[in-house]
Amino acid sequence: MTLRFVKALHLLGMAMFLGSILGHITAGFLPGVHEDAATALVARQTIDVATTYLTLPGLALLVLTGMVLAAKGSLSIPRTRWLVLHALFALLILLNAVFVLYPLGQELLGAASQVATGALPLERLVPLESKEAAFGAINLLLSLAALFVAVFRPRLGAAKRWHGGARGEA
């Protein structure tokens, strides 16, 4: 497997992951989603399908190809402080997605199912949706930060060498 192919897969993973997040956000704007139990359930089912087939596989593809790129790339550690920051963002995204957002999404789907059957009031979804919106926004911001760090590759405080003063002192 060539490095170019791995990079292409990495970009595909990013498109799947980031695109699905934007789809999740869009589902929250469906007409009636906050007023109608059936619409709320369809939105949650749509988000669950996107999570299963786009978000989580995209995230897995990103993590796996990112590890391959980091291991096989010809980058020296002192010159790749940006890569350390990029990996830190990726770790935070992964932890938030797996331990907060996925379980919360499952809880929301279950609650929306109960709301649709009349077992719970529609208002029961509001605090769960608020929590999801907050943690989802965190993942979106982390994703954008990781993307921009990878594209711009900032030096992040790389040590500057002293070349002597005006008189050539060392």
DSSP file with accessible surface (Angstrom, degrees, kcal/mol):
  #  RESIDUE AA STRUCTURE BP1 BP2  ACC     N-H-->O    O-->H-N    N-H-->O    O-->H-N    TCO  KAPPA ALPHA  PHI   PSI    X-CA   Y-CA   Z-CA
    1    1 A M              0   0  174      0, 0.0     2,-0.1     0, 0.0     0, 0.0   0.000 360.0 360.0 360.0 122.8    0.0    0.0    0.0
    2    2 A T     >  -     0   0   92      1,-0.1     4,-2.1     4,-0.0     5,-0.2  -0.383 360.0-118.1 -79.3 158.4    1.6    3.3   -1.1
    3    3 A L  H  > S+     0   0   65      1,-0.2     4,-2.6     2,-0.2     5,-0.2   0.856 115.3  57.1 -63.6 -32.9    1.6    6.4    1.1
    4    4 A R  H  > S+     0   0  213      2,-0.2     4,-2.2     1,-0.2    -1,-0.2   0.891 106.3  49.1 -65.4 -39.5   -0.4    8.2   -1.5
    5    5 A F  H  > S+     0   0  108      2,-0.2     4,-2.4     1,-0.2    -2,-0.2   0.920 110.9  49.9 -65.4 -41.1   -3.2    5.6   -1.2
    6    6 A V  H  X S+     0   0    5     -4,-2.1     4,-2.3     1,-0.2    -2,-0.2   0.908 109.9  51.3 -64.2 -41.0   -3.1    5.8    2.6
    7    7 A K  H  X S+     0   0  109     -4,-2.6     4,-2.4     2,-0.2    -1,-0.2   0.908 108.9  51.1 -61.8 -41.2   -3.4    9.6    2.3
    8    8 A A  H  X S+     0   0   56     -4,-2.2     4,-2.3     1,-0.2    -2,-0.2   0.918 110.8  48.0 -62.7 -42.2   -6.4    9.2    0.0
    9    9 A L  H  X S+     0   0   44     -4,-2.4     4,-2.6     2,-0.2    -1,-0.2   0.871 109.0  54.6 -64.6 -36.0   -8.0    6.9    2.5
   10   10 A H  H  X S+     0   0   36     -4,-2.3     4,-2.2     2,-0.2    -2,-0.2   0.931 109.6  46.5 -63.3 -44.3   -7.3    9.4    5.2
   11   11 A L  H  X S+     0   0  106     -4,-2.4     4,-2.5     2,-0.2    -2,-0.2   0.882 110.7  53.0 -64.9 -37.6   -9.1   12.1    3.2
   12   12 A L  H  X S+     0   0   90     -4,-2.3     4,-2.6     2,-0.2    -2,-0.2   0.926 108.7  50.0 -62.9 -43.9  -12.0    9.8    2.6
   13   13 A G  H  X S+     0   0    0     -4,-2.6     4,-2.8     1,-0.2     5,-0.2   0.906 110.2  50.4 -60.0 -41.7  -12.2    9.1    6.3
   14   14 A M  H  X>S+     0   0   56     -4,-2.2     4,-2.9     2,-0.2     5,-0.5   0.922 110.4  49.2 -63.5 -42.7  -12.2   12.8    7.0
   15   15 A A  H  X5S+     0   0   57     -4,-2.5     4,-2.0     1,-0.2     5,-0.3   0.921 113.4  46.7 -62.9 -42.4  -15.0   13.4    4.4
   16   16 A M  H  X5S+     0   0   42     -4,-2.6     4,-1.9     3,-0.2    -2,-0.2   0.941 118.5  40.9 -63.2 -48.4  -17.1   10.6    5.9
   17   17 A F  H  X5S+     0   0    6     -4,-2.8     4,-1.9    -5,-0.2    -2,-0.2   0.972 121.5  38.3 -67.4 -55.3  -16.6   11.8    9.5
   18   18 A L  H  X5S+     0   0   28     -4,-2.9     4,-2.1    -5,-0.2     5,-0.2   0.908 116.2  53.0 -66.8 -39.5  -16.9   15.6    9.0
   19   19 A G  H  X<S+     0   0   38     -4,-2.0     4,-2.0    -5,-0.5    -1,-0.2   0.901 108.2  50.2 -62.5 -39.1  -19.7   15.2    6.4
   20   20 A S  H  X S+     0   0    5     -4,-1.9     4,-2.5    -5,-0.3    -1,-0.2   0.881 107.0  54.8 -68.6 -35.5  -21.7   13.0    8.8
   21   21 A I  H  X S+     0   0   17     -4,-1.9     4,-2.3     2,-0.2    -1,-0.2   0.938 108.4  48.6 -61.2 -44.4  -21.3   15.6   11.6
   22   22 A L  H  X S+     0   0   89     -4,-2.1     4,-2.3     1,-0.2    -1,-0.2   0.884 110.2  52.6 -63.7 -34.2  -22.7   18.3    9.2
   23   23 A G  H  X S+     0   0   39     -4,-2.0     4,-2.2     2,-0.2    -1,-0.2   0.895 106.6  52.4 -66.0 -39.4  -25.6   15.9    8.4
   24   24 A H  H  X S+     0   0   38     -4,-2.5     4,-1.0     2,-0.2    -2,-0.2   0.921 110.1  48.5 -61.5 -43.7  -26.3   15.4   12.1
   25   25 A I  H >< S+     0   0   74     -4,-2.3     3,-0.9     1,-0.2     4,-0.3   0.930 110.1  51.9 -61.6 -44.8  -26.5   19.2   12.5
   26   26 A T  H >< S+     0   0   92     -4,-2.3     3,-2.1     1,-0.3    -1,-0.2   0.873 100.9  61.3 -61.8 -37.4  -28.8   19.5    9.5
   27   27 A A  H >< S+     0   0   10     -4,-2.2     3,-1.4     1,-0.3    -1,-0.3   0.825  95.5  62.8 -60.5 -29.2  -31.2   16.8   10.9
   28   28 A G  T << S+     0   0   30     -4,-1.0    -1,-0.3    -3,-0.9    -2,-0.2   0.611  98.4  56.7 -71.1 -10.1  -31.8   19.1   13.9
   29   29 A F  T <  S+     0   0  158     -3,-2.1    -1,-0.2    -4,-0.3    -2,-0.2   0.332  74.1 129.3-102.1   4.8  -33.2   21.7   11.5
   30   30 A L  S X  S-     0   0   70     -3,-1.4     3,-2.1    -4,-0.2     4,-0.3  -0.356  73.5 -98.1 -58.6 137.2  -36.0   19.5   10.1
   31   31 A P  T 3  S+     0   0  118      0, 0.0    -1,-0.1     0, 0.0    -2,-0.1  -0.374 107.6   9.5 -59.3 128.9  -39.3   21.2   10.3
   32   32 A G  T >> S+     0   0   22     -3,-0.1     4,-2.8    -2,-0.1     3,-1.2   0.421  85.5 128.1  85.3  -1.2  -41.2   19.9   13.3
   33   33 A V  T <4 S+     0   0    6     -3,-2.1    -4,-0.1     1,-0.3    10,-0.1   0.800  81.6  37.4 -61.2 -27.3  -38.3   18.1   14.8
   34   34 A H  T 34 S+     0   0  101     -4,-0.3    -1,-0.3     1,-0.1     3,-0.1   0.447 124.9  39.6-101.6  -1.3  -38.8   19.9   18.2
   35   35 A E  T <4 S+     0   0  141     -3,-1.2     2,-0.5     1,-0.2    -2,-0.2   0.570 107.0  59.8-118.1 -20.4  -42.6   19.9   18.1
   36   36 A D     X  -     0   0   73     -4,-2.8     4,-2.4     1,-0.1    -1,-0.2  -0.959  61.7-152.2-122.8 125.2  -43.6   16.5   16.7
   37   37 A A  H  > S+     0   0   27     -2,-0.5     4,-2.2     1,-0.2    79,-0.2   0.883  97.9  51.0 -62.4 -40.6  -42.7   13.2   18.2
   38   38 A A  H  > S+     0   0   57      2,-0.2     4,-2.3     1,-0.2    -1,-0.2   0.914 111.6  47.4 -66.2 -41.0  -42.7   11.2   14.9
   39   39 A T  H  > S+     0   0   39     -7,-0.2     4,-2.5     2,-0.2    -2,-0.2   0.906 110.3  52.9 -66.4 -40.4  -40.4   13.8   13.3
   40   40 A A  H  X S+     0   0    1     -4,-2.4     4,-2.3    -8,-0.3    -2,-0.2   0.911 109.7  49.1 -60.7 -41.1  -38.1   13.7   16.3
   41   41 A L  H  X S+     0   0   30     -4,-2.2     4,-2.7    71,-0.2    -2,-0.2   0.932 110.3  49.6 -65.9 -43.9  -37.9    9.9   16.0
   42   42 A V  H  X S+     0   0   77     -4,-2.3     4,-2.6     1,-0.2    -2,-0.2   0.919 111.0  50.6 -62.0 -41.0  -37.2   10.0   12.3
   43   43 A A  H  X S+     0   0    3     -4,-2.5     4,-2.5     1,-0.2    -1,-0.2   0.931 111.9  46.8 -61.7 -44.7  -34.4   12.5   12.9
   44   44 A R  H  X S+     0   0   12     -4,-2.3     4,-2.4     2,-0.2    -2,-0.2   0.891 112.2  50.3 -66.7 -37.7  -32.8   10.4   15.6
   45   45 A Q  H  X S+     0   0   90     -4,-2.7     4,-2.4     2,-0.2    -1,-0.2   0.914 110.7  49.9 -65.5 -40.1  -33.1    7.3   13.4
   46   46 A T  H  X S+     0   0   77     -4,-2.6     4,-2.5     2,-0.2    -2,-0.2   0.925 111.4  48.1 -63.4 -44.0  -31.4    9.1   10.5
   47   47 A I  H  X S+     0   0   11     -4,-2.5     4,-2.6     1,-0.2    -2,-0.2   0.903 110.6  52.4 -63.8 -38.8  -28.6   10.3   12.8
   48   48 A D  H  X S+     0   0   39     -4,-2.4     4,-2.5     2,-0.2    -2,-0.2   0.921 110.1  47.4 -64.6 -42.4  -28.2    6.7   14.1
   49   49 A V  H  X S+     0   0   82     -4,-2.4     4,-2.6     2,-0.2     5,-0.3   0.934 113.2  48.5 -64.0 -44.5  -27.9    5.3   10.6
   50   50 A A  H  X>S+     0   0   22     -4,-2.5     4,-2.4     1,-0.2     5,-2.1   0.900 111.6  50.5 -63.2 -39.0  -25.4    8.1    9.6
   51   51 A T  I  <>S+     0   0   19     -4,-2.6     5,-2.5     3,-0.2    -1,-0.2   0.929 113.4  45.4 -63.1 -44.2  -23.4    7.4   12.8
   52   52 A T  I  <5S+     0   0   55     -4,-2.5    -2,-0.2     1,-0.2    -1,-0.2   0.889 126.0  27.9 -67.6 -41.1  -23.3    3.6   12.1
   53   53 A Y  I  <5S+     0   0  166     -4,-2.6    -2,-0.2    -5,-0.2    -1,-0.2   0.587 137.1  13.5-103.2 -12.4  -22.4    3.9    8.4
   54   54 A L  I  X5S+     0   0   75     -4,-2.4     4,-2.4    -5,-0.3     5,-0.3   0.661 119.7  47.5-125.7 -56.2  -20.4    7.1    8.2
   55   55 A T  I  ><S+     0   0   12     -5,-2.1     4,-2.5     2,-0.2     5,-0.2   0.961 118.2  35.7 -61.5 -58.6  -19.3    8.7   11.4
   56   56 A L  H  ><S+     0   0   55     -5,-2.5     4,-2.8     2,-0.2     5,-0.2   0.929 120.8  46.3 -67.9 -44.1  -17.8    5.7   13.2
   57   57 A P  H  > S+     0   0   52      0, 0.0     4,-2.8     0, 0.0    -1,-0.2   0.917 114.0  50.4 -63.0 -38.3  -16.3    4.0   10.1
   58   58 A G  H  X S+     0   0    0     -4,-2.4     4,-2.5     2,-0.2    -2,-0.2   0.922 111.6  47.5 -63.0 -42.4  -14.9    7.4    9.0
   59   59 A L  H  X S+     0   0   10     -4,-2.5     4,-2.6    -5,-0.3     5,-0.2   0.923 112.1  49.5 -64.9 -42.3  -13.4    8.0   12.4
   60   60 A A  H  X S+     0   0   49     -4,-2.8     4,-2.8     1,-0.2     5,-0.3   0.924 111.5  49.3 -62.4 -42.9  -11.9    4.5   12.4
   61   61 A L  H  X S+     0   0   41     -4,-2.8     4,-2.6     1,-0.2     5,-0.3   0.911 111.0  50.6 -63.1 -41.0  -10.5    5.1    8.9
   62   62 A L  H  X S+     0   0   30     -4,-2.5     4,-2.3    -5,-0.2    -2,-0.2   0.931 112.8  45.2 -60.8 -47.0   -9.0    8.4   10.1
   63   63 A V  H  X S+     0   0   43     -4,-2.6     4,-2.3     2,-0.2    -2,-0.2   0.948 116.2  45.0 -65.5 -47.5   -7.3    6.8   13.1
   64   64 A L  H  X S+     0   0  104     -4,-2.8     4,-2.0     2,-0.2    -2,-0.2   0.943 117.9  41.8 -64.2 -48.1   -5.9    3.8   11.3
   65   65 A T  H  X S+     0   0    9     -4,-2.6     4,-2.9    -5,-0.3    -1,-0.2   0.872 112.2  56.3 -70.0 -32.5   -4.6    5.7    8.3
   66   66 A G  H  X S+     0   0   22     -4,-2.3     4,-2.4    -5,-0.3    -1,-0.2   0.905 107.3  48.6 -63.1 -40.8   -3.3    8.5   10.6
   67   67 A M  H  X S+     0   0  115     -4,-2.3     4,-2.4     2,-0.2    -2,-0.2   0.916 112.6  48.4 -65.7 -39.8   -1.3    5.9   12.5
   68   68 A V  H  X S+     0   0   60     -4,-2.0     4,-3.0     2,-0.2     5,-0.3   0.935 112.3  48.4 -65.1 -45.1    0.1    4.5    9.3
   69   69 A L  H  X S+     0   0   33     -4,-2.9     4,-1.7     1,-0.2    -2,-0.2   0.905 113.3  47.2 -62.8 -40.7    1.0    7.9    7.9
   70   70 A A  H  < S+     0   0   57     -4,-2.4     5,-0.2    -5,-0.2    -1,-0.2   0.901 117.5  42.6 -67.5 -38.7    2.7    8.9   11.2
   71   71 A A  H  < S+     0   0   85     -4,-2.4    -2,-0.2    -5,-0.2    -1,-0.2   0.885 124.5  32.9 -75.9 -39.8    4.7    5.7   11.4
   72   72 A K  H  < S+     0   0  155     -4,-3.0    -2,-0.2    -5,-0.2    -3,-0.2   0.579  94.5 105.9 -96.1 -12.2    5.7    5.4    7.7
   73   73 A G  S  < S-     0   0   26     -4,-1.7     2,-0.3    -5,-0.3    -3,-0.0  -0.238  73.6-126.1 -68.0 159.3    6.0    9.1    6.9
   74   74 A S        +     0   0  123      2,-0.1     2,-0.4     0, 0.0    -1,-0.1  -0.259  64.1 129.9-100.8  46.0    9.4   10.6    6.5
   75   75 A L        -     0   0   79     -2,-0.3     2,-0.3    -5,-0.2     5,-0.1  -0.856  53.9-133.9-103.8 135.0    8.9   13.4    9.1
   76   76 A S    >   -     0   0   60     -2,-0.4     3,-0.9     1,-0.1     4,-0.4  -0.665  18.0-126.7 -86.7 141.1   11.4   14.1   11.8
   77   77 A I  G >  S+     0   0  123     -2,-0.3     3,-1.8     1,-0.2     7,-0.2   0.893 105.6  55.4 -57.1 -45.7    9.9   14.5   15.3
   78   78 A P  G 3  S+     0   0   94      0, 0.0     3,-0.4     0, 0.0    -1,-0.2   0.831 112.1  45.0 -60.3 -27.4   11.6   17.9   16.1
   79   79 A R  G <  S+     0   0  188     -3,-0.9     3,-0.2     1,-0.2    -2,-0.2   0.423 105.8  64.3 -93.4   1.4   10.1   19.3   12.9
   80   80 A T    X>  +     0   0    2     -3,-1.8     4,-1.4    -4,-0.4     3,-0.8  -0.165  48.0 131.0-122.3  42.4    6.6   17.9   13.4
   81   81 A R  H 3> S+     0   0  105     -3,-0.4     4,-2.0     1,-0.3     5,-0.2   0.861  76.2  62.0 -60.1 -29.9    5.3   19.5   16.6
   82   82 A W  H 3> S+     0   0   21     72,-0.4     4,-2.8    -3,-0.2    -1,-0.3   0.873  98.9  55.2 -60.7 -35.8    2.2   20.2   14.5
   83   83 A L  H <> S+     0   0   38     -3,-0.8     4,-2.7     2,-0.2    -1,-0.2   0.882 104.8  52.1 -68.5 -35.7    1.7   16.4   14.1
   84   84 A V  H  X S+     0   0   93     -4,-1.4     4,-2.2     2,-0.2    -1,-0.2   0.933 112.4  45.5 -64.0 -44.1    1.8   16.0   17.9
   85   85 A L  H  X S+     0   0   48     -4,-2.0     4,-2.6     2,-0.2    -2,-0.2   0.920 112.0  52.2 -64.3 -42.1   -1.0   18.6   18.2
   86   86 A H  H  X S+     0   0   35     -4,-2.8     4,-2.3     1,-0.2    -2,-0.2   0.923 110.9  47.2 -59.1 -45.5   -2.9   17.0   15.3
   87   87 A A  H  X S+     0   0   54     -4,-2.7     4,-2.5     2,-0.2    -1,-0.2   0.869 109.5  53.8 -66.4 -36.3   -2.7   13.6   17.1
   88   88 A L  H  X S+     0   0   86     -4,-2.2     4,-2.4     2,-0.2    -2,-0.2   0.936 109.2  48.1 -63.9 -44.5   -3.8   15.2   20.4
   89   89 A F  H  X S+     0   0   36     -4,-2.6     4,-2.6     1,-0.2    -2,-0.2   0.922 111.1  51.8 -59.4 -43.6   -6.9   16.6   18.7
   90   90 A A  H  X S+     0   0   37     -4,-2.3     4,-2.7     1,-0.2    -2,-0.2   0.911 109.1  49.8 -61.1 -41.8   -7.6   13.2   17.1
   91   91 A L  H  X S+     0   0   90     -4,-2.5     4,-2.8     2,-0.2    -1,-0.2   0.926 111.4  48.2 -63.0 -44.7   -7.4   11.5   20.5
   92   92 A L  H  X S+     0   0   73     -4,-2.4     4,-2.5     2,-0.2     5,-0.2   0.903 112.3  49.5 -63.1 -40.1   -9.8   14.1   22.1
   93   93 A I  H  X S+     0   0    9     -4,-2.6     4,-2.8     2,-0.2     5,-0.2   0.937 112.0  48.3 -62.6 -46.5  -12.2   13.6   19.1
   94   94 A L  H  X S+     0   0   55     -4,-2.7     4,-2.8     2,-0.2     5,-0.3   0.935 113.0  46.9 -61.4 -47.4  -12.0    9.9   19.5
   95   95 A L  H  X S+     0   0   74     -4,-2.8     4,-2.5     1,-0.2     5,-0.4   0.924 114.6  46.8 -62.2 -44.7  -12.6    9.9   23.2
   96   96 A N  H  X>S+     0   0   16     -4,-2.5     5,-2.9    -5,-0.2     4,-1.5   0.915 115.5  46.1 -63.6 -42.4  -15.5   12.4   22.9
   97   97 A A  I  <>S+     0   0    7     -4,-2.8     5,-2.7    -5,-0.2    -2,-0.2   0.938 120.5  36.4 -67.0 -46.4  -17.1   10.4   20.1
   98   98 A V  I  <5S+     0   0   62     -4,-2.8    -2,-0.2    -5,-0.2    -3,-0.2   0.896 127.7  31.1 -77.6 -41.4  -16.8    7.0   21.7
   99   99 A F  I  <5S+     0   0  144     -4,-2.5    -3,-0.2    -5,-0.3    -2,-0.2   0.643 134.5  16.0 -98.7 -14.3  -17.4    7.7   25.4
  100  100 A V  I  X5S+     0   0   40     -4,-1.5     4,-2.2    -5,-0.4    -3,-0.2   0.705 124.5  39.0-119.5 -61.4  -19.8   10.7   25.2
  101  101 A L  I  ><S+     0   0   29     -5,-2.9     4,-2.7     2,-0.2     5,-0.2   0.903 114.5  48.9 -69.6 -42.8  -21.5   11.3   21.9
  102  102 A Y  H  ><S+     0   0   90     -5,-2.7     4,-2.2    -6,-0.3     5,-0.2   0.970 115.8  43.0 -63.9 -50.4  -22.2    7.7   20.8
  103  103 A P  H  > S+     0   0   62      0, 0.0     4,-2.3     0, 0.0    -1,-0.2   0.913 115.1  51.1 -60.9 -37.4  -23.7    6.6   24.1
  104  104 A L  H  X S+     0   0    6     -4,-2.2     4,-2.7     1,-0.2    -2,-0.2   0.908 108.1  52.3 -65.3 -39.1  -25.7    9.9   24.2
  105  105 A G  H  X S+     0   0   12     -4,-2.7     4,-2.4     2,-0.2    -1,-0.2   0.901 109.6  49.1 -62.8 -39.6  -27.0    9.3   20.7
  106  106 A Q  H  X S+     0   0   68     -4,-2.2     4,-2.3     2,-0.2    -1,-0.2   0.899 111.1  49.9 -66.5 -39.5  -28.2    5.9   21.7
  107  107 A E  H  X S+     0   0   94     -4,-2.3     4,-2.6     2,-0.2    -2,-0.2   0.915 111.0  49.4 -64.0 -41.9  -29.9    7.4   24.7
  108  108 A L  H  X S+     0   0    0     -4,-2.7     4,-3.0     2,-0.2    -2,-0.2   0.900 109.4  51.7 -64.3 -40.5  -31.5   10.0   22.5
  109  109 A L  H  X S+     0   0   30     -4,-2.4     4,-2.1     2,-0.2    -2,-0.2   0.933 112.1  46.3 -62.6 -44.6  -32.7    7.3   20.1
  110  110 A G  H  X S+     0   0   35     -4,-2.3     4,-2.1     2,-0.2    -2,-0.2   0.922 114.0  47.6 -63.4 -43.8  -34.3    5.3   22.9
  111  111 A A  H  X S+     0   0    7     -4,-2.6     4,-2.6     1,-0.2    -2,-0.2   0.912 110.5  51.9 -64.6 -41.2  -35.9    8.4   24.4
  112  112 A A  H  X S+     0   0    1     -4,-3.0     4,-2.5     1,-0.2   -71,-0.2   0.884 108.1  52.6 -64.2 -35.4  -37.2    9.5   21.0
  113  113 A S  H  X S+     0   0   46     -4,-2.1     4,-1.3     2,-0.2    -1,-0.2   0.916 111.2  46.3 -63.8 -41.8  -38.8    6.0   20.6
  114  114 A Q  H  <>S+     0   0   98     -4,-2.1     5,-2.0     2,-0.2     6,-1.0   0.873 111.1  52.0 -69.2 -36.2  -40.5    6.3   23.9
  115  115 A V  H ><5S+     0   0    8     -4,-2.6     3,-1.2     4,-0.2    -2,-0.2   0.922 106.9  53.9 -63.8 -42.1  -41.7    9.9   23.1
  116  116 A A  H 3<5S+     0   0   43     -4,-2.5    -1,-0.2     1,-0.3    -2,-0.2   0.817 109.7  47.3 -65.0 -28.8  -43.1    8.6   19.8
  117  117 A T  T 3<5S-     0   0  110     -4,-1.3    -1,-0.3    -5,-0.1    -2,-0.2   0.490 117.8-112.7 -88.5  -5.3  -45.1    5.9   21.7
  118  118 A G  T < 5S+     0   0   61     -3,-1.2    -3,-0.2    -4,-0.5    -2,-0.1   0.500  86.0 118.6  89.6   4.1  -46.3    8.5   24.2
  119  119 A A  S   <S+     0   0   70     -5,-2.0    -4,-0.2    -6,-0.2    -5,-0.1   0.753  79.6  28.8 -74.5 -24.9  -44.4    7.0   27.1
  120  120 A L  S    S-     0   0   46     -6,-1.0    -2,-0.2    -9,-0.1     2,-0.1  -0.969  88.6-108.3-131.6 151.5  -42.4   10.2   27.6
  121  121 A P    >   -     0   0   78      0, 0.0     3,-1.9     0, 0.0     4,-0.3  -0.467  30.3-117.3 -75.2 152.4  -43.1   13.8   26.9
  122  122 A L  G >  S+     0   0   34      1,-0.3     3,-1.9     2,-0.2     4,-0.4   0.829 111.6  69.1 -57.6 -31.9  -41.4   15.5   24.0
  123  123 A E  G >  S+     0   0  133      1,-0.3     3,-1.0     2,-0.2    -1,-0.3   0.695  80.4  77.2 -63.3 -18.5  -39.7   17.9   26.4
  124  124 A R  G <> S+     0   0   97     -3,-1.9     4,-0.6     1,-0.2    -1,-0.3   0.781  89.2  57.9 -63.1 -23.5  -37.6   14.9   27.8
  125  125 A L  H <> S+     0   0    2     -3,-1.9     4,-3.0    -4,-0.3     5,-0.3   0.761  86.6  79.8 -77.2 -24.3  -35.4   15.2   24.7
  126  126 A V  H <> S+     0   0   80     -3,-1.0     4,-2.5    -4,-0.4     5,-0.2   0.912  93.6  42.7 -57.7 -51.1  -34.4   18.8   25.3
  127  127 A P  H  > S+     0   0   79      0, 0.0     4,-2.1     0, 0.0    -1,-0.2   0.905 116.7  49.0 -66.2 -33.5  -31.7   18.3   28.0
  128  128 A L  H  X S+     0   0   13     -4,-0.6     4,-2.5     2,-0.2    -2,-0.2   0.918 112.0  48.3 -68.5 -41.3  -30.2   15.3   26.0
  129  129 A E  H  X S+     0   0   33     -4,-3.0     4,-2.7     2,-0.2    -1,-0.2   0.882 110.1  52.6 -66.1 -36.6  -30.2   17.4   22.8
  130  130 A S  H  X S+     0   0   73     -4,-2.5     4,-2.1    -5,-0.3    -2,-0.2   0.918 110.5  47.1 -64.7 -42.6  -28.6   20.3   24.6
  131  131 A K  H  X S+     0   0  108     -4,-2.1     4,-2.5     2,-0.2     5,-0.3   0.926 113.1  49.1 -64.3 -43.0  -25.8   18.0   25.9
  132  132 A E  H  X S+     0   0   39     -4,-2.5     4,-2.8     1,-0.2     5,-0.2   0.905 109.4  52.5 -63.4 -40.3  -25.4   16.5   22.5
  133  133 A A  H  X S+     0   0   64     -4,-2.7     4,-2.2     2,-0.2    -1,-0.2   0.912 111.0  47.2 -63.0 -40.8  -25.2   19.9   20.9
  134  134 A A  H  X S+     0   0   54     -4,-2.1     4,-1.8     2,-0.2    -2,-0.2   0.957 117.9  39.3 -66.8 -49.7  -22.5   21.0   23.3
  135  135 A F  H  X S+     0   0   67     -4,-2.5     4,-1.9     1,-0.2    -2,-0.2   0.836 115.2  54.0 -72.5 -29.6  -20.3   17.9   22.9
  136  136 A G  H  X S+     0   0   22     -4,-2.8     4,-2.5    -5,-0.3    -1,-0.2   0.902 106.8  51.5 -67.4 -39.9  -21.0   17.8   19.2
  137  137 A A  H  X S+     0   0   48     -4,-2.2     4,-2.8    -5,-0.2     5,-0.2   0.896 107.1  54.2 -63.1 -38.8  -19.8   21.4   18.9
  138  138 A I  H  X S+     0   0   79     -4,-1.8     4,-2.8     1,-0.2    -1,-0.2   0.940 110.2  46.1 -59.8 -46.5  -16.6   20.4   20.7
  139  139 A N  H  X S+     0   0    4     -4,-1.9     4,-2.5     2,-0.2    -2,-0.2   0.891 111.8  51.3 -66.3 -36.2  -16.0   17.6   18.2
  140  140 A L  H  X S+     0   0   36     -4,-2.5     4,-2.5     2,-0.2    -2,-0.2   0.950 112.8  45.2 -64.5 -46.2  -16.7   19.9   15.3
  141  141 A L  H  X S+     0   0  119     -4,-2.8     4,-2.6     1,-0.2    -2,-0.2   0.911 113.9  49.2 -64.3 -42.1  -14.3   22.5   16.5
  142  142 A L  H  X S+     0   0   29     -4,-2.8     4,-2.8    -5,-0.2    -1,-0.2   0.899 110.9  51.3 -62.8 -39.4  -11.6   19.9   17.3
  143  143 A S  H  X S+     0   0   14     -4,-2.5     4,-2.4     2,-0.2    -2,-0.2   0.920 111.5  46.0 -63.6 -44.4  -12.1   18.5   13.8
  144  144 A L  H  X S+     0   0   64     -4,-2.5     4,-2.7     2,-0.2     5,-0.2   0.906 112.9  50.5 -65.7 -39.9  -11.7   21.8   12.2
  145  145 A A  H  X S+     0   0   34     -4,-2.6     4,-2.6     2,-0.2     5,-0.2   0.934 111.1  48.7 -62.7 -44.6   -8.6   22.6   14.3
  146  146 A A  H  X S+     0   0    9     -4,-2.8     4,-2.3     2,-0.2    -2,-0.2   0.914 111.8  50.5 -61.7 -41.3   -7.1   19.2   13.4
  147  147 A L  H  X S+     0   0   51     -4,-2.4     4,-2.1     2,-0.2    -2,-0.2   0.946 112.7  44.8 -61.8 -47.7   -7.8   19.9    9.8
  148  148 A F  H  X S+     0   0  110     -4,-2.7     4,-2.9     1,-0.2     5,-0.4   0.885 111.7  52.5 -69.5 -35.2   -6.2   23.3    9.8
  149  149 A V  H  X S+     0   0   16     -4,-2.6     4,-2.2    -5,-0.2    -1,-0.2   0.923 111.2  48.1 -64.1 -41.5   -3.2   22.1   11.8
  150  150 A A  H  < S+     0   0   28     -4,-2.3    -2,-0.2    -5,-0.2    -1,-0.2   0.878 116.7  42.6 -67.3 -36.0   -2.6   19.4    9.2
  151  151 A V  H  < S+     0   0   96     -4,-2.1    -2,-0.2    -5,-0.2    -1,-0.2   0.934 125.1  31.4 -76.8 -45.1   -2.9   21.8    6.3
  152  152 A F  H  < S-     0   0  146     -4,-2.9    -2,-0.2    -5,-0.2    -3,-0.2   0.694  84.9-156.8 -90.6 -19.2   -0.9   24.7    7.6
  153  153 A R     <  -     0   0  127     -4,-2.2    -3,-0.1    -5,-0.4    -4,-0.1   0.902  15.7-152.1  43.9  63.5    1.6   22.7    9.7
  154  154 A P        -     0   0   47      0, 0.0   -72,-0.4     0, 0.0    -1,-0.1  -0.262  16.2-128.8 -64.8 151.1    2.5   25.5   12.1
  155  155 A R        -     0   0  186    -74,-0.1   -74,-0.2   -73,-0.1    -2,-0.0   0.765  30.1-153.1 -71.7 -28.9    6.0   25.3   13.7
  156  156 A L        -     0   0   78      1,-0.2   -76,-0.0   -75,-0.1    -1,-0.0   0.935  67.7 -36.4  56.7  56.3    4.6   25.8   17.2
  157  157 A G  S    S-     0   0   68      1,-0.2    -1,-0.2     2,-0.0     3,-0.1   0.810  78.8-176.5  75.6  28.8    7.5   27.4   18.9
  158  158 A A        -     0   0   37      1,-0.1    -1,-0.2   -79,-0.1    -2,-0.1  -0.325  40.0 -94.6 -57.6 140.3   10.3   25.6   17.2
  159  159 A A        -     0   0   88      1,-0.1     2,-0.4     0, 0.0    -1,-0.1  -0.318  36.5-138.1 -61.9 135.0   13.6   26.7   18.8
  160  160 A K        -     0   0  199     -3,-0.1     2,-0.3    -2,-0.0    -1,-0.1  -0.781  17.4-125.6 -94.3 140.3   15.4   29.5   17.0
  161  161 A R        -     0   0  209     -2,-0.4     2,-0.5     1,-0.0    -1,-0.0  -0.643  16.1-125.8 -87.1 142.0   19.1   29.2   16.6
  162  162 A W        -     0   0  180     -2,-0.3     3,-0.1     1,-0.1    -1,-0.0  -0.743  25.2-179.7 -87.1 122.6   21.4   32.0   17.7
  163  163 A H        -     0   0  165     -2,-0.5    -1,-0.1     1,-0.4     7,-0.1   0.092  52.4 -89.6-110.5  21.0   23.6   33.2   14.9
  164  164 A G        -     0   0   18      4,-0.1    -1,-0.4     3,-0.0     6,-0.2  -0.003  45.1 -84.6  90.4 159.0   25.5   35.8   16.8
  165  165 A G    >   -     0   0   32      4,-0.5     3,-1.9    -3,-0.1     0, 0.0  -0.001  62.1 -67.5 -84.5-161.1   24.8   39.5   17.4
  166  166 A A  T 3  S+     0   0  115      1,-0.3    -1,-0.0     2,-0.1    -2,-0.0   0.798 135.7  50.1 -63.8 -27.2   25.6   42.5   15.2
  167  167 A R  T 3  S-     0   0  212      2,-0.0    -1,-0.3     0, 0.0    -3,-0.0   0.301 121.7-104.2 -95.3   8.0   29.3   42.0   15.9
  168  168 A G    <   +     0   0   61     -3,-1.9     2,-0.1     1,-0.2    -2,-0.1   0.733  63.6 163.3  79.9  20.6   29.2   38.3   15.0
  169  169 A E              0   0   95      1,-0.1    -4,-0.5     0, 0.0    -1,-0.2  -0.466 360.0 360.0 -74.3 146.7   29.4   37.1   18.6
  170  170 A A              0   0  127     -6,-0.2    -7,-0.1    -2,-0.1    -1,-0.1  -0.665 360.0 360.0-102.1 360.0   28.4   33.6   19.3
